[in-house]
Every structure is written in structure tokens, then in C-alpha cells.
Amino acid sequence: MQSTPPVVLRALTKRFGEVVAVDGLDLTVHDGEFFSMLGPSGSGKTTVLRLIAGFERASSGTIELDGRDVTATAPFERDVSTVFQDYALFPHLSVLDNVAYGLRVRRVGKRERHARAREMLALMRLEHVEARRPHQLSGGQRQRVALARAIAVRPRVLLLDEPLGALDLKLREQMQVELKQLQRDLGTTFVFVTHDQEEALSLSDRVAVFDQGRIVQVGTPAEIYEHPVSPGVAQFVGTSNLFDAESSRRLFGLEGSHALRPEKIRLTEQPVEDDAEIRLQGVVTESIYLGAAHRVHLRLDDGTPLVVLETTSQSREDRGAKVTACWNRRDLVPLETRTPAEGEMSTQ
């Protein structure tokens, strides 16, 4: 028997005066999945999270949690918890009392709430800091305390609003691993907001790409990356070489616009005799060292720019070198035909 989806949004709209922040959005989040909402600043993803949490009131449409219409319900009456980017810990409370706070609001007895708070701290490997205040913790510890507080009330859905954004790169990467493992261990549905496409791809079961208050594509990380539906998605999620309809027809004999990921291309100075390959001549205009790879910029013979990503061991091209760029025809991804305003995602 299929369970009721924990989150269903129907024709959800939110206006702030004349500004439409969320525009008739439909979305279903499945039970137990790690679902990410990805998009640039101002795309509507955080507003959707706040609507689900009840911190904003919908202008129209409905929000269902576990099959119950909660569109007009107060935040404390919804079976969700929220983790914010700034963690929102109480500076005057100990770590233990911060974690137990949600249980205290629910009138759980002191002994039981402290026992459950200690259980959550043990899950986060923070038993040794329960008596400290938040200012005595590192950024990663504060983030784990905020998570412990959110899951202590055993919510049906955990909402996370860019919770790793304030961490440095190494700590953010470490916390990504821990966050995914926590979600698997708990089996709780996570709804995660981020503007970091690498974070969304590495953590999620499914991703919704947002732009201008709408969802432009929903799918698994592999589907979003390998088969973007528009130039905007192809450029926002990773890096892509984009070929409009005229370029596609001239270079490949194909109709419509196409995208090509840089890592699908290889460079050679030798003739290629594979009929399945596309082969185009060009000149290296720049080669940028990235550690594990080089990003090589070409100018094809017809003037078209091309970006290639090669592993460091493969790359040997210097500026001005004449090369052949090769790739398989199946690696060209057809894109939907859209006007520039629709096809280009906003970056503001």
C-alpha cells in the first residue's frame, strides 16, 4: 500500500505586493526522500520552504502535510521542524536545553525531554558539550545542535534552509556527508533549500530547479545533470557548452538547440576515424589548472567557443595549440525551444 505523500503543494502562489514570489507551483515530496529545492537567489525556493513551515501565508493554492490541508494552520500545529542558516540557537541556554526546547514547548516532562535531548546529542556525537553555551561551540557543532533540536521532536518533515551556507568549504563537505547519513538513519523526509548545485546533486534523491517563482525541472540528480531541459538549467547545474539552433544545424546537422558537458569532450592532435564521433578543429585560447583537472578553452575554426574539462594527467595543451575536439553524438543533449527570457535563468 502506497503511503500518503508527506508534502503536496497545489497551485501554490505567494505575492508580496506586486511581486509574485511563488507562481502557481505544484509539487509532491515522497515519503522518506531527501528532496532539494535548488535555484539562484530570489527564485522562490526559500519562500516555498517558509510556506510549508507556516511562517508565510499563501496568497492562493493549498499545502497538504500527510494528506491534511494545513494552508491556514499555524506553524506550531504542523508536524515539521525547521533548521535555519543562522541556526537560531538560544544564547542563554545550555546545549542540552537548546535541544530540549521544542519538547518543552510541547509540555514534555523535564526528565523525558532531557533524556531525548541526550539521545539526539549522542546521535550527533555531542554528548561532551551538553553543558556549554552556543558561543562556546564551533560552527560545525552549532550546526549539529540545531539539527539535534529539530529532530528531537520527531517531525514528519525536516525543513532545512541553507543550513551549511555559513560553514567553510572543508567543514561544509564534512557536514554534507553527515547530513546524508543522518537522513538515511532517521528515514525522515528532508526538504532542503540550497543555491549550491554541487550540494544539491551530492545529497538529494530528487532535485527541483527553481527560477522566477516556478519549478523548471524536477528529477534525480543524474537526470537533472545529464538531461537538462533548458539552456538555463544546463548552465545553472554545472557547466555546459550551449549551441543554439543555427549552430547545431551548422556544426552537427541537427535541428534545435543542444547542450554538451565539458567532461564529455576529449582533445587530440591525432586523426580520429570513429564514425560515431563528432570532430571539430580549434585552437586553445586558455588552459586553467584546477588541481585534479584542467579547464581548457578553445576557439573552433568557425569562431565558436568551447570549454573542455580534462584530468590533469590527460591535459597537455598550451595556448595557441591546434587540437581536435572529439565527442560522441549521443552526448549532445537536446534542449527545449524557449525565448531568451524563459531559457535564461536569473542570477540575481
C-alpha positions, 0 to 999 in steps of 0.5 A: 500500500502506497503511503500518503505523500508527506508534502503536496503543494497545489497551485501554490502562489505567494505575492508580496505586493506586486511581486509574485514570489511563488507562481502557481507551483505544484509539487509532491515530496515522497515519503522518506526522500531527501528532496532539494529545492535548488535555484539562484537567489530570489527564485522562490525556493526559500519562500516555498520552504517558509510556506510549508513551515507556516511562517508565510501565508499563501496568497492562493493554492493549498499545502497538504502535510500527510494528506491534511490541508494545513494552508491556514494552520499555524506553524506550531500545529504542523508536524515539521521542524525547521533548521535555519542558516543562522541556526537560531540557537538560544544564547542563554541556554545550555546545549542540552536545553537548546535541544530540549526546547521544542519538547518543552514547548510541547509540555514534555516532562523535564526528565523525558525531554532531557533524556531525548535531548541526550539521545539526539546529542549522542546521535550527533556525537555531542554528548561532551558539550551538553553543558556549554553555551552556543558561543562556546561551540564551533560552527560545525557543532552549532550546526549539529545542535540545531539539527539535534533540536529539530529532530528531537521532536520527531517531525514528519518533515525536516525543513532545512534552509541553507543550513551549511551556507555559513560553514567553510568549504572543508567543514561544509563537505564534512557536514554534507556527508553527515547530513546524508547519513543522518537522513538515511538513519532517521528515514525522515523526509528532508526538504532542503533549500540550497543555491549550491548545485554541487550540494544539491546533486551530492545529497538529494534523491530528487532535485527541483530547479527553481527560477522566477517563482516556478519549478523548471525541472524536477528529477534525480540528480543524474537526470537533472545533470545529464538531461537538462531541459533548458539552456538555463538549467544546463548552465545553472547545474554545472557547466555546459557548452550551449549551441543554439539552433543555427549552430547545431544545424551548422556544426552537427546537422541537427535541428534545435538547440543542444547542450554538451558537458565539458567532461564529455569532450576529449582533445587530440592532435591525432586523426580520429576515424570513429564514425560515431564521433563528432570532430571539430578543429580549434585552437586553445585560447586558455588552459586553467589548472584546477588541481585534479583537472584542467579547464581548457578553452578553445576557439573552433575554426568557425569562431565558436567557443568551447570549454573542455574539462580534462584530468590533469594527467590527460591535459597537455595543451598550451595556448595557441595549440591546434587540437581536435575536439572529439565527442560522441553524438549521443552526448549532445543533449537536446534542449527545449525551444524557449525565448531568451527570457524563459531559457535564461535563468536569473542570477540575481 
